[in-house]
Amino acid sequence: MTTVSMPIQHSRSWMAHSRAWLAGALSVTRREVRDTLRDWRIVAPIVILTLVFPVIMNFTASIAQDFVRRYGAQIIGERIIPFLLMIVGFFPISFSLVVALETFVGERERKSIEALLCTPLSNGQLYLGKMLAATIPSLSAAYLGISVYLVALRVFRGWIAPPELLVPIVLLTTCEAIVMVSGAVVVSSQTTSTRAANLLASFIIVPMALLVQAVSVVMFWGAYGVLWGFVAGLVVIDLLLIRMGVRLFDREELLGREFDKVDFKRRWSTLKRFFARVDPDGDAARVTLRRVYRRDVPAILGRAGGALWVVMIVTLVGAAGGWLMGQAEPVDLGFHACAGSAPLLTSGQILGNNLRAVLLSGMIGIFTLGALPVVVPLVNAGLIAYALASASTHGYDPLALLFAGILPHGIFELTGVWLASIAALRLGAVVTGGRPGATLGESWLLALADYLKVLIFVAIPFLIVASLIEIYVTPALLCAALGG
């Protein structure tokens, strides 16, 4: 009885602790929502625009459908209604950005945050409570706007949204609101003025605007199943942003910060120190190729942690997807015409394409929290597997193609791209889980130093060698293996 009751008591204790923790966070949420609803200057525009905007969109849909029908573009008119359904849901959640930016920095400027931060609540409870308070009003307005728009379409046009469209649109709207709020709360907790927070909000607005444009293309094509891919991607970003916010939020730092100052000289010295060391806490030594390959690269992979496993899993997923697609929809890659054929690209063009992909994924990966760098190994693995699967369906030996047509240059190219992707992923995602005992700036500079070492001493030299082998060695080996 004793051994059985102990796990049950532990489970009950954990559940009681979780309920108490959540109750503390919700107390902050209730306080914030109550204060928001008391301010008519915030509530009135949200309610009025939420109720009026769907009516305007319904009128716009009618005008647009009548216009395109005159020119025989009926399909465009049919796709306008679902497109406007997405816009009606997105419009109210844009208010959440304004509310979220005020969560910490606004109260700090009004001198009303000290009492809240002095409560016995933890940093995680404060962050979650503030985030929910900024999300609930705008998301409720979005649901209200979608409902009004659907009722108007049902009454005046007899149109009912199919479940395969309505469900992903509602989920997409929810995920977009959480992305904007969680990102804005992070910005609000890390700035010292509302003006600075509003300027930094452009890093949230611009990506969301690009997302809306991408979803719009999908809506006009009628590929509603693709919306689930956007939902899945946004869920991952939501989790990353929430984890980043919980990790970065520190009430003592928020109260003690008077102004933002960046010491570029000190940052540059820190970057050079990390670049010159194998271990960030070790002694500086002369950077040589021998040291980089024998000591630095293994140490960098050891510090990569989850980034290493993510790139490995993504590579396997890309290879599996490419192989299945190649089996289902193979294409003739024309290996029978390899003899005497001139290469389609020069070594310089191949090198330029590879370097462009690696550098862009690294730079943009910083703003996507490491999401973009995984695309490069995913696409590479998918293309290679697709080529091998297509070749096998046309009577070629995939192993001969692998060892003669891919591995001679692929050993260098794929290794360089793979290591650069791991370093770039860690560089972008370091804000969600930095080095223990180090500040965010130090963790990021260490990740930047590791990325630069991989890029300069591994990725670029390997890609140069791979481009030369791909032009001057691989074609001869491939034709010999295939009997060309």
C-alpha positions as a Python dict, from the first residue, in 0.01 Angstrom:
ca = {
    (1, 'M'): (0, 0, 0),
    (2, 'T'): (281, 238, 84),
    (3, 'T'): (467, 190, -245),
    (4, 'V'): (145, 237, -441),
    (5, 'S'): (27, 544, -252),
    (6, 'M'): (357, 734, -287),
    (7, 'P'): (328, 792, -665),
    (8, 'I'): (-38, 889, -619),
    (9, 'Q'): (52, 1142, -349),
    (10, 'H'): (334, 1276, -564),
    (11, 'S'): (95, 1315, -858),
    (12, 'R'): (-161, 1495, -642),
    (13, 'S'): (108, 1722, -501),
    (14, 'W'): (227, 1805, -850),
    (15, 'M'): (-127, 1879, -970),
    (16, 'A'): (-193, 2101, -667),
    (17, 'H'): (131, 2289, -729),
    (18, 'S'): (44, 2333, -1097),
    (19, 'R'): (-303, 2465, -1014),
    (20, 'A'): (-157, 2710, -764),
    (21, 'W'): (104, 2825, -1015),
    (22, 'L'): (-158, 2873, -1288),
    (23, 'A'): (-390, 3054, -1046),
    (24, 'G'): (-114, 3306, -975),
    (25, 'A'): (-62, 3369, -1346),
    (26, 'L'): (-436, 3404, -1406),
    (27, 'S'): (-461, 3659, -1126),
    (28, 'V'): (-229, 3882, -1328),
    (29, 'T'): (-437, 3812, -1639),
    (30, 'R'): (-762, 3912, -1467),
    (31, 'R'): (-607, 4232, -1339),
    (32, 'E'): (-473, 4328, -1681),
    (33, 'V'): (-791, 4239, -1870),
    (34, 'R'): (-1002, 4431, -1619),
    (35, 'D'): (-782, 4739, -1660),
    (36, 'T'): (-797, 4707, -2038),
    (37, 'L'): (-1177, 4679, -2047),
    (38, 'R'): (-1208, 4986, -1823),
    (39, 'D'): (-1030, 5203, -2079),
    (40, 'W'): (-1293, 5298, -2338),
    (41, 'R'): (-1022, 5439, -2564),
    (42, 'I'): (-898, 5084, -2615),
    (43, 'V'): (-1228, 4897, -2609),
    (44, 'A'): (-1433, 5129, -2833),
    (45, 'P'): (-1207, 5113, -3144),
    (46, 'I'): (-1168, 4736, -3111),
    (47, 'V'): (-1543, 4670, -3079),
    (48, 'I'): (-1652, 4920, -3344),
    (49, 'L'): (-1395, 4814, -3601),
    (50, 'T'): (-1451, 4446, -3526),
    (51, 'L'): (-1824, 4480, -3595),
    (52, 'V'): (-1795, 4719, -3888),
    (53, 'F'): (-1503, 4558, -4069),
    (54, 'P'): (-1683, 4226, -4147),
    (55, 'V'): (-1973, 4420, -4294),
    (56, 'I'): (-1731, 4614, -4513),
    (57, 'M'): (-1564, 4290, -4621),
    (58, 'N'): (-1902, 4138, -4708),
    (59, 'F'): (-1983, 4442, -4920),
    (60, 'T'): (-1636, 4423, -5077),
    (61, 'A'): (-1685, 4057, -5163),
    (62, 'S'): (-2013, 4138, -5339),
    (63, 'I'): (-1860, 4418, -5543),
    (64, 'A'): (-1553, 4211, -5633),
    (65, 'Q'): (-1757, 3909, -5738),
    (66, 'D'): (-1983, 4119, -5959),
    (67, 'F'): (-1678, 4283, -6116),
    (68, 'V'): (-1487, 3964, -6200),
    (69, 'R'): (-1804, 3793, -6322),
    (70, 'R'): (-1827, 4047, -6604),
    (71, 'Y'): (-1494, 3927, -6741),
    (72, 'G'): (-1554, 3555, -6694),
    (73, 'A'): (-1319, 3517, -6396),
    (74, 'Q'): (-1573, 3337, -6180),
    (75, 'I'): (-1306, 3129, -6004),
    (76, 'I'): (-1143, 3446, -5870),
    (77, 'G'): (-1473, 3567, -5731),
    (78, 'E'): (-1527, 3238, -5551),
    (79, 'R'): (-1185, 3258, -5387),
    (80, 'I'): (-1233, 3616, -5266),
    (81, 'I'): (-1479, 3517, -4992),
    (82, 'P'): (-1241, 3269, -4818),
    (83, 'F'): (-956, 3518, -4858),
    (84, 'L'): (-1156, 3791, -4686),
    (85, 'L'): (-1245, 3545, -4409),
    (86, 'M'): (-874, 3523, -4330),
    (87, 'I'): (-838, 3904, -4340),
    (88, 'V'): (-1137, 3949, -4108),
    (89, 'G'): (-970, 3721, -3854),
    (90, 'F'): (-628, 3884, -3889),
    (91, 'F'): (-744, 4245, -3862),
    (92, 'P'): (-854, 4244, -3493),
    (93, 'I'): (-544, 4058, -3370),
    (94, 'S'): (-332, 4345, -3499),
    (95, 'F'): (-457, 4537, -3193),
    (96, 'S'): (-284, 4279, -2974),
    (97, 'L'): (52, 4416, -3080),
    (98, 'V'): (-27, 4757, -2932),
    (99, 'V'): (-159, 4610, -2607),
    (100, 'A'): (133, 4368, -2572),
    (101, 'L'): (394, 4639, -2626),
    (102, 'E'): (246, 4821, -2326),
    (103, 'T'): (264, 4520, -2094),
    (104, 'F'): (596, 4597, -1926),
    (105, 'V'): (753, 4905, -2078),
    (106, 'G'): (428, 5102, -2061),
    (107, 'E'): (380, 5031, -1692),
    (108, 'R'): (746, 5104, -1633),
    (109, 'E'): (710, 5452, -1783),
    (110, 'R'): (392, 5512, -1579),
    (111, 'K'): (576, 5404, -1260),
    (112, 'S'): (310, 5141, -1187),
    (113, 'I'): (509, 4823, -1240),
    (114, 'E'): (711, 4823, -916),
    (115, 'A'): (416, 4705, -705),
    (116, 'L'): (341, 4419, -948),
    (117, 'L'): (700, 4302, -968),
    (118, 'C'): (730, 4300, -590),
    (119, 'T'): (458, 4035, -556),
    (120, 'P'): (554, 3678, -458),
    (121, 'L'): (472, 3561, -812),
    (122, 'S'): (752, 3405, -1015),
    (123, 'N'): (892, 3549, -1336),
    (124, 'G'): (715, 3278, -1535),
    (125, 'Q'): (378, 3360, -1375),
    (126, 'L'): (419, 3730, -1448),
    (127, 'Y'): (518, 3665, -1808),
    (128, 'L'): (238, 3417, -1876),
    (129, 'G'): (-21, 3637, -1707),
    (130, 'K'): (82, 3941, -1911),
    (131, 'M'): (86, 3743, -2233),
    (132, 'L'): (-263, 3598, -2178),
    (133, 'A'): (-395, 3943, -2088),
    (134, 'A'): (-273, 4084, -2419),
    (135, 'T'): (-400, 3785, -2617),
    (136, 'I'): (-752, 3735, -2482),
    (137, 'P'): (-917, 4069, -2581),
    (138, 'S'): (-780, 4080, -2936),
    (139, 'L'): (-838, 3710, -2999),
    (140, 'S'): (-1194, 3740, -2870),
    (141, 'A'): (-1245, 4030, -3109),
    (142, 'A'): (-1107, 3816, -3394),
    (143, 'Y'): (-1351, 3534, -3318),
    (144, 'L'): (-1633, 3788, -3300),
    (145, 'G'): (-1535, 3937, -3634),
    (146, 'I'): (-1521, 3594, -3801),
    (147, 'S'): (-1863, 3508, -3657),
    (148, 'V'): (-2019, 3833, -3779),
    (149, 'Y'): (-1870, 3783, -4125),
    (150, 'L'): (-1995, 3423, -4148),
    (151, 'V'): (-2345, 3522, -4034),
    (152, 'A'): (-2354, 3802, -4291),
    (153, 'L'): (-2244, 3565, -4566),
    (154, 'R'): (-2507, 3312, -4462),
    (155, 'V'): (-2789, 3567, -4449),
    (156, 'F'): (-2711, 3781, -4753),
    (157, 'R'): (-2528, 3541, -4986),
    (158, 'G'): (-2623, 3193, -4866),
    (159, 'W'): (-2255, 3091, -4833),
    (160, 'I'): (-2145, 2852, -4559),
    (161, 'A'): (-1777, 2800, -4484),
    (162, 'P'): (-1673, 2435, -4526),
    (163, 'P'): (-1506, 2279, -4219),
    (164, 'E'): (-1182, 2211, -4412),
    (165, 'L'): (-1150, 2590, -4455),
    (166, 'L'): (-1299, 2724, -4132),
    (167, 'V'): (-1102, 2507, -3886),
    (168, 'P'): (-752, 2591, -4020),
    (169, 'I'): (-845, 2960, -4054),
    (170, 'V'): (-950, 2977, -3687),
    (171, 'L'): (-636, 2792, -3576),
    (172, 'L'): (-420, 3009, -3801),
    (173, 'T'): (-572, 3323, -3650),
    (174, 'T'): (-509, 3190, -3298),
    (175, 'C'): (-147, 3102, -3372),
    (176, 'E'): (-85, 3439, -3539),
    (177, 'A'): (-219, 3620, -3232),
    (178, 'I'): (7, 3420, -2999),
    (179, 'V'): (309, 3487, -3221),
    (180, 'M'): (247, 3861, -3224),
    (181, 'V'): (174, 3881, -2853),
    (182, 'S'): (461, 3661, -2735),
    (183, 'G'): (704, 3848, -2958),
    (184, 'A'): (574, 4188, -2846),
    (185, 'V'): (591, 4090, -2478),
    (186, 'V'): (956, 3991, -2525),
    (187, 'V'): (1023, 4329, -2689),
    (188, 'S'): (836, 4511, -2412),
    (189, 'S'): (1034, 4336, -2139),
    (190, 'Q'): (1370, 4413, -2301),
    (191, 'T'): (1328, 4785, -2382),
    (192, 'T'): (1327, 5094, -2164),
    (193, 'S'): (1083, 5315, -2358),
    (194, 'T'): (761, 5279, -2554),
    (195, 'R'): (923, 5451, -2850),
    (196, 'A'): (1197, 5189, -2868),
    (197, 'A'): (940, 4911, -2830),
    (198, 'N'): (732, 5049, -3117),
    (199, 'L'): (1038, 5066, -3340),
    (200, 'L'): (1142, 4710, -3257),
    (201, 'A'): (788, 4595, -3329),
    (202, 'S'): (874, 4618, -3700),
    (203, 'F'): (1058, 4286, -3657),
    (204, 'I'): (717, 4140, -3576),
    (205, 'I'): (501, 4330, -3823),
    (206, 'V'): (713, 4264, -4131),
    (207, 'P'): (731, 3883, -4093),
    (208, 'M'): (358, 3868, -4018),
    (209, 'A'): (281, 4076, -4328),
    (210, 'L'): (491, 3837, -4537),
    (211, 'L'): (306, 3544, -4380),
    (212, 'V'): (-30, 3695, -4471),
    (213, 'Q'): (87, 3736, -4831),
    (214, 'A'): (200, 3373, -4846),
    (215, 'V'): (-129, 3252, -4703),
    (216, 'S'): (-315, 3474, -4951),
    (217, 'V'): (-149, 3292, -5241),
    (218, 'V'): (-258, 2959, -5093),
    (219, 'M'): (-613, 3089, -5045),
    (220, 'F'): (-646, 3203, -5408),
    (221, 'W'): (-511, 2870, -5530),
    (222, 'G'): (-769, 2695, -5316),
    (223, 'A'): (-506, 2466, -5159),
    (224, 'Y'): (-665, 2475, -4814),
    (225, 'G'): (-478, 2167, -4699),
    (226, 'V'): (-153, 2368, -4713),
    (227, 'L'): (-292, 2589, -4435),
    (228, 'W'): (-221, 2308, -4189),
    (229, 'G'): (147, 2343, -4273),
    (230, 'F'): (133, 2711, -4179),
    (231, 'V'): (-45, 2621, -3854),
    (232, 'A'): (221, 2363, -3765),
    (233, 'G'): (501, 2612, -3838),
    (234, 'L'): (337, 2881, -3626),
    (235, 'V'): (291, 2640, -3336),
    (236, 'V'): (666, 2574, -3336),
    (237, 'I'): (738, 2948, -3346),
    (238, 'D'): (488, 3005, -3063),
    (239, 'L'): (668, 2755, -2841),
    (240, 'L'): (1007, 2907, -2924),
    (241, 'L'): (892, 3262, -2851),
    (242, 'I'): (722, 3166, -2525),
    (243, 'R'): (1031, 2978, -2410),
    (244, 'M'): (1249, 3272, -2510),
    (245, 'G'): (1026, 3515, -2320),
    (246, 'V'): (1026, 3306, -2002),
    (247, 'R'): (1404, 3273, -2018),
    (248, 'L'): (1476, 3639, -2089),
    (249, 'F'): (1230, 3797, -1848),
    (250, 'D'): (1397, 3902, -1523),
    (251, 'R'): (1215, 4140, -1289),
    (252, 'E'): (1533, 4261, -1120),
    (253, 'E'): (1692, 4350, -1451),
    (254, 'L'): (1371, 4520, -1563),
    (255, 'L'): (1360, 4738, -1252),
    (256, 'G'): (1731, 4816, -1256),
    (257, 'R'): (1768, 4902, -1624),
    (258, 'E'): (1773, 5279, -1673),
    (259, 'F'): (1873, 5306, -2037),
    (260, 'D'): (1987, 5084, -2321),
    (261, 'K'): (2355, 5103, -2408),
    (262, 'V'): (2557, 4883, -2638),
    (263, 'D'): (2932, 4874, -2574),
    (264, 'F'): (3058, 4776, -2919),
    (265, 'K'): (3423, 4775, -2812),
    (266, 'R'): (3353, 4531, -2529),
    (267, 'R'): (3136, 4312, -2752),
    (268, 'W'): (3409, 4298, -3016),
    (269, 'S'): (3667, 4199, -2754),
    (270, 'T'): (3437, 3924, -2627),
    (271, 'L'): (3381, 3794, -2981),
    (272, 'K'): (3757, 3784, -3051),
    (273, 'R'): (3818, 3605, -2722),
    (274, 'F'): (3562, 3335, -2801),
    (275, 'F'): (3698, 3301, -3155),
    (276, 'A'): (4050, 3240, -3027),
    (277, 'R'): (3951, 2973, -2774),
    (278, 'V'): (3842, 2614, -2810),
    (279, 'D'): (3662, 2631, -2479),
    (280, 'P'): (3501, 2969, -2388),
    (281, 'D'): (3653, 2947, -2039),
    (282, 'G'): (3990, 2818, -2156),
    (283, 'D'): (4305, 2992, -2269),
    (284, 'A'): (4345, 3166, -2603),
    (285, 'A'): (4563, 2993, -2864),
    (286, 'R'): (4667, 3043, -3223),
    (287, 'V'): (4388, 2946, -3462),
    (288, 'T'): (4512, 2695, -3721),
    (289, 'L'): (4340, 2450, -3954),
    (290, 'R'): (4485, 2161, -3757),
    (291, 'R'): (4343, 2296, -3432),
    (292, 'V'): (4006, 2379, -3586),
    (293, 'Y'): (3953, 2034, -3735),
    (294, 'R'): (4089, 1840, -3437),
    (295, 'R'): (3958, 2043, -3144),
    (296, 'D'): (3727, 2330, -3240),
    (297, 'V'): (3479, 2142, -3459),
    (298, 'P'): (3423, 1861, -3204),
    (299, 'A'): (3384, 2123, -2930),
    (300, 'I'): (3135, 2321, -3141),
    (301, 'L'): (2931, 2007, -3210),
    (302, 'G'): (2938, 1931, -2838),
    (303, 'R'): (2802, 2277, -2759),
    (304, 'A'): (2541, 2252, -3038),
    (305, 'G'): (2328, 2014, -2832),
    (306, 'G'): (1976, 2006, -2970),
    (307, 'A'): (2075, 2184, -3294),
    (308, 'L'): (2279, 1878, -3395),
    (309, 'W'): (1986, 1643, -3343),
    (310, 'V'): (1740, 1877, -3518),
    (311, 'V'): (1955, 1893, -3832),
    (312, 'M'): (2003, 1515, -3828),
    (313, 'I'): (1629, 1452, -3796),
    (314, 'V'): (1545, 1709, -4064),
    (315, 'T'): (1800, 1549, -4298),
    (316, 'L'): (1644, 1205, -4248),
    (317, 'V'): (1293, 1345, -4300),
    (318, 'G'): (1403, 1520, -4620),
    (319, 'A'): (1568, 1203, -4750),
    (320, 'A'): (1260, 992, -4673),
    (321, 'G'): (1026, 1245, -4833),
    (322, 'G'): (1244, 1278, -5143),
    (323, 'W'): (1267, 901, -5186),
    (324, 'L'): (890, 853, -5155),
    (325, 'M'): (823, 1136, -5400),
    (326, 'G'): (1079, 995, -5643),
    (327, 'Q'): (908, 657, -5630),
    (328, 'A'): (563, 809, -5677),
    (329, 'E'): (647, 1070, -5943),
    (330, 'P'): (984, 985, -6100),
    (331, 'V'): (1147, 1186, -6376),
    (332, 'D'): (1407, 1088, -6633),
    (333, 'L'): (1725, 1269, -6533),
    (334, 'G'): (1891, 1188, -6866),
    (335, 'F'): (2191, 992, -6741),
    (336, 'H'): (2208, 809, -7074),
    (337, 'A'): (2327, 1130, -7241),
    (338, 'C'): (2612, 1200, -7000),
    (339, 'A'): (2895, 1110, -7235),
    (340, 'G'): (3039, 1409, -7414),
    (341, 'S'): (2787, 1651, -7266),
    (342, 'A'): (2906, 1987, -7139),
    (343, 'P'): (2834, 2081, -6774),
    (344, 'L'): (2532, 2303, -6729),
    (345, 'L'): (2705, 2522, -6470),
    (346, 'T'): (3061, 2631, -6407),
    (347, 'S'): (3241, 2564, -6080),
    (348, 'G'): (3209, 2932, -5993),
    (349, 'Q'): (2833, 2925, -6042),
    (350, 'I'): (2796, 2612, -5832),
    (351, 'L'): (3012, 2763, -5559),
    (352, 'G'): (2815, 3089, -5572),
    (353, 'N'): (2481, 2910, -5539),
    (354, 'N'): (2600, 2703, -5242),
    (355, 'L'): (2761, 2999, -5065),
    (356, 'R'): (2451, 3210, -5119),
    (357, 'A'): (2230, 2944, -4962),
    (358, 'V'): (2461, 2898, -4662),
    (359, 'L'): (2513, 3269, -4597),
    (360, 'L'): (2148, 3368, -4640),
    (361, 'S'): (2026, 3085, -4418),
    (362, 'G'): (2272, 3195, -4150),
    (363, 'M'): (2177, 3564, -4163),
    (364, 'I'): (1802, 3517, -4190),
    (365, 'G'): (1817, 3234, -3938),
    (366, 'I'): (1892, 3493, -3669),
    (367, 'F'): (1551, 3655, -3724),
    (368, 'T'): (1365, 3324, -3760),
    (369, 'L'): (1503, 3177, -3434),
    (370, 'G'): (1699, 2918, -3629),
    (371, 'A'): (1403, 2797, -3839),
    (372, 'L'): (1544, 2881, -4184),
    (373, 'P'): (1886, 2706, -4158),
    (374, 'V'): (1718, 2366, -4135),
    (375, 'V'): (1565, 2421, -4480),
    (376, 'V'): (1902, 2385, -4657),
    (377, 'P'): (1984, 2029, -4536),
    (378, 'L'): (1618, 1938, -4575),
    (379, 'V'): (1613, 2041, -4942),
    (380, 'N'): (1955, 1891, -5017),
    (381, 'A'): (1864, 1555, -4868),
    (382, 'G'): (1528, 1559, -5042),
    (383, 'L'): (1677, 1635, -5385),
    (384, 'I'): (1944, 1366, -5352),
    (385, 'A'): (1693, 1104, -5242),
    (386, 'Y'): (1454, 1208, -5518),
    (387, 'A'): (1727, 1172, -5782),
    (388, 'L'): (1824, 828, -5653),
    (389, 'A'): (1462, 708, -5642),
    (390, 'S'): (1391, 841, -5992),
    (391, 'A'): (1705, 673, -6124),
    (392, 'S'): (1604, 339, -5971),
    (393, 'T'): (1262, 350, -6140),
    (394, 'H'): (1432, 406, -6479),
    (395, 'G'): (1661, 105, -6448),
    (396, 'Y'): (1973, 270, -6306),
    (397, 'D'): (2161, 139, -6007),
    (398, 'P'): (2102, 392, -5725),
    (399, 'L'): (2414, 275, -5541),
    (400, 'A'): (2629, 336, -5848),
    (401, 'L'): (2475, 679, -5886),
    (402, 'L'): (2533, 753, -5516),
    (403, 'F'): (2900, 649, -5507),
    (404, 'A'): (2996, 782, -5849),
    (405, 'G'): (2770, 1084, -5902),
    (406, 'I'): (2707, 1226, -5556),
    (407, 'L'): (2962, 1122, -5294),
    (408, 'P'): (3281, 1237, -5476),
    (409, 'H'): (3182, 1601, -5431),
    (410, 'G'): (2899, 1544, -5186),
    (411, 'I'): (3134, 1439, -4906),
    (412, 'F'): (3273, 1792, -4902),
    (413, 'E'): (2959, 1983, -5000),
    (414, 'L'): (2716, 1809, -4769),
    (415, 'T'): (2959, 1815, -4477),
    (416, 'G'): (3016, 2189, -4515),
    (417, 'V'): (2646, 2265, -4553),
    (418, 'W'): (2551, 2033, -4267),
    (419, 'L'): (2800, 2183, -4019),
    (420, 'A'): (2714, 2539, -4125),
    (421, 'S'): (2343, 2464, -4078),
    (422, 'I'): (2404, 2332, -3726),
    (423, 'A'): (2604, 2642, -3631),
    (424, 'A'): (2346, 2873, -3793),
    (425, 'L'): (2058, 2697, -3618),
    (426, 'R'): (2232, 2738, -3283),
    (427, 'L'): (2305, 3103, -3362),
    (428, 'G'): (1937, 3174, -3424),
    (429, 'A'): (1797, 2963, -3142),
    (430, 'V'): (2046, 3065, -2872),
    (431, 'V'): (1795, 3315, -2732),
    (432, 'T'): (1570, 3026, -2630),
    (433, 'G'): (1839, 2837, -2442),
    (434, 'G'): (2178, 2998, -2395),
    (435, 'R'): (2492, 2891, -2213),
    (436, 'P'): (2434, 2829, -1840),
    (437, 'G'): (2576, 3105, -1624),
    (438, 'A'): (2621, 3345, -1916),
    (439, 'T'): (2417, 3644, -2027),
    (440, 'L'): (2218, 3642, -2348),
    (441, 'G'): (2478, 3865, -2518),
    (442, 'E'): (2767, 3637, -2420),
    (443, 'S'): (2578, 3326, -2531),
    (444, 'W'): (2500, 3483, -2867),
    (445, 'L'): (2857, 3602, -2921),
    (446, 'L'): (2986, 3252, -2844),
    (447, 'A'): (2742, 3106, -3098),
    (448, 'L'): (2849, 3372, -3351),
    (449, 'A'): (3218, 3288, -3297),
    (450, 'D'): (3143, 2919, -3351),
    (451, 'Y'): (2944, 2996, -3665),
    (452, 'L'): (3224, 3211, -3809),
    (453, 'K'): (3484, 2941, -3740),
    (454, 'V'): (3271, 2678, -3913),
    (455, 'L'): (3198, 2912, -4204),
    (456, 'I'): (3556, 3031, -4261),
    (457, 'F'): (3754, 2713, -4193),
    (458, 'V'): (3508, 2439, -4289),
    (459, 'A'): (3209, 2543, -4502),
    (460, 'I'): (3378, 2776, -4752),
    (461, 'P'): (3689, 2559, -4816),
    (462, 'F'): (3478, 2243, -4843),
    (463, 'L'): (3237, 2410, -5087),
    (464, 'I'): (3527, 2530, -5303),
    (465, 'V'): (3670, 2177, -5322),
    (466, 'A'): (3324, 2033, -5389),
    (467, 'S'): (3254, 2273, -5678),
    (468, 'L'): (3583, 2176, -5849),
    (469, 'I'): (3523, 1802, -5804),
    (470, 'E'): (3164, 1835, -5926),
    (471, 'I'): (3280, 1986, -6256),
    (472, 'Y'): (3604, 1804, -6330),
    (473, 'V'): (3578, 1467, -6155),
    (474, 'T'): (3217, 1364, -6091),
    (475, 'P'): (3097, 1365, -6457),
    (476, 'A'): (3376, 1127, -6562),
    (477, 'L'): (3310, 892, -6270),
    (478, 'L'): (2935, 899, -6331),
    (479, 'C'): (2963, 819, -6700),
    (480, 'A'): (3210, 540, -6627),
    (481, 'A'): (2982, 389, -6365),
    (482, 'L'): (2675, 408, -6589),
    (483, 'G'): (2859, 287, -6897),
    (484, 'G'): (2825, 621, -7078),
}
